[in-house]
Amino acid sequence: MTPRLELSGRRVLLTGATGGLGRVLAERLAGGGAELVLIGRRSEPLEQLAVRTGARAIVGDLTDGEFVASLREQVRGVWGGAPDVLVNNAGAFELAPFAETEPSAFERVLAVNLRAPFELTRAWLPDMLARGSGQIVNVGSVAGRKAFPGNAAYSASKYGLRGLHEVLVEELRGTGLKATWIEPSAMDTPLWDRFDTEGRMDLPARAEMLEPGSVADAVCFAIAQPDAVSVEEIVIRANPAARRC
Ligand SMILES: NC(=O)c1ccc[n+]([C@@H]2O[C@H](COP(=O)([O-])OP(=O)(O)OC[C@H]3O[C@@H](n4cnc5c(N)ncnc54)[C@H](OP(=O)(O)O)[C@@H]3O)[C@@H](O)[C@H]2O)c1
């Protein structure tokens, strides 16, 4: 039996809450008693999720620098200070040969996957350091460790995010703060809806991908650890020969 998740009163700020992983994660965190502020781009699904999880919802586009800059004050308005945990989960995905990757697409992917986590982490670090506690969870990808054709923008962003995370881990030693890198392989989420995963041999079949719930469990595991335990990295890969249960 899975032990009950105990996160009573833990304040978690989650980006990408309207996505495949974000939605499951929000529900599990709320089930464990966490207080949530959820960020998403699409207002209707975000508001519905906020009602289900008793969360506050903030709608906005993470490529919009003014919106990202406003988040510190908006979240302060809810909690009066820094979250206990920031989960940088929002992600933009592009699939195109290098030479056909538009600079605008490259910039958009970097803005969501790398710049926004940088800005949000930077916004909360001073308060967390002054308090001597706090956790930054960065959702990376296998594409931040291994190169795949067609992933120029996405890989650049996820390799970059892993670099940012590793610097953070070193800087946070001895401060009481912690940083966690979550690195899934392909997950069966709406991220793949735009692509013909069944018809293209170069893409993983959806039935062989990880279920987002398995990755949400890993995030919850890292967040539920006592202050004295820091989970720095969780690498999760599908085991396609095994049946899902
Ligand atoms: N799915 C995979 O195969 C896979 C594998 C490894 C790692 N990951 C990583 O896991 C994380 C979650 O991905 P997912 O699979 O859940 O993807 P998803 O279902 O496509 O969800 C992506 C989330 O990011 C948000 N987002 C995208 N662009 C945004 C923007 N410009 N401003 C604000 N929010 C934006 C989306 O908001 P809206 O829905 O409101 O637009 C959505 O909530 C991402 O960091 C992704 O890179 C995914």
The ligand as an ORCA input file, in Angstrom:
! r2SCAN-3c Opt
* xyz 0 1
  N       5.390     14.817    -21.859
  C       6.641     14.396    -21.964
  O       6.959     13.482    -22.759
  C       7.708     14.978    -21.089
  C       8.903     14.245    -20.917
  C       9.900     14.777    -20.109
  C       9.703     15.991    -19.492
  N       8.543     16.678    -19.694
  C       8.408     17.954    -19.005
  O       7.362     17.836    -18.058
  C       6.767     19.118    -17.830
  C       5.259     19.010    -17.948
  O       4.964     18.667    -19.305
  P       3.605     17.954    -19.746
  O       3.992     16.688    -20.374
  O       2.640     17.994    -18.638
  O       3.179     18.930    -20.925
  P       1.773     19.579    -21.305
  O       0.673     18.633    -20.994
  O       1.928     20.075    -22.703
  O       1.668     20.806    -20.293
  C       2.526     21.902    -20.424
  C       2.167     22.928    -19.373
  O       3.014     24.064    -19.552
  C       2.197     25.222    -19.712
  N       2.768     26.192    -20.646
  C       3.283     25.957    -21.871
  N       3.643     27.118    -22.433
  C       3.337     28.092    -21.545
  C       3.439     29.504    -21.533
  N       3.935     30.174    -22.592
  N       3.034     30.176    -20.442
  C       2.505     29.520    -19.378
  N       2.375     28.202    -19.326
  C       2.781     27.496    -20.403
  C       0.885     24.713    -20.276
  O      -0.120     25.682    -20.019
  P      -1.529     25.672    -20.827
  O      -1.948     24.222    -20.903
  O      -2.438     26.441    -19.919
  O      -1.288     26.271    -22.149
  C       0.722     23.419    -19.495
  O       0.201     23.704    -18.232
  C       7.418     20.059    -18.847
  O       8.458     20.767    -18.233
  C       7.969     19.117    -19.889
  O       9.053     19.669    -20.589
  C       7.551     16.198    -20.451
*
